[in-house]
Amino acid sequence: MAKARDHGPSIKRDKRYGELRDKGMSKEKAARIANAKANANMHPFRKGGKASPYEEWTKDDLYTRAREIGIEGRSAMTKAALIEALRDH
């Protein structure tokens, strides 16, 4: 197998970076993924933010989030309706 091309000191896993670029990823995205996979403490394949489930949010917080993303009719919605609208958005 051929040696991976040296993409410079900022790329930690040249072979992986090259594979990602060959698949059409941008230089920036390929570098982020290749470098994250090189760090044992980072897990780029795992999903997840740290936000609590909507059921734990207050109605005011749900309303604010609905306003931020432009959900119409939010002022007349119940907490359950806000949760449903946010999940559907």
Helices and strands as residue ranges (DSSP letters): H 14-22, H 27-38, G 54-56, H 59-69, G 74-76, H 79-88
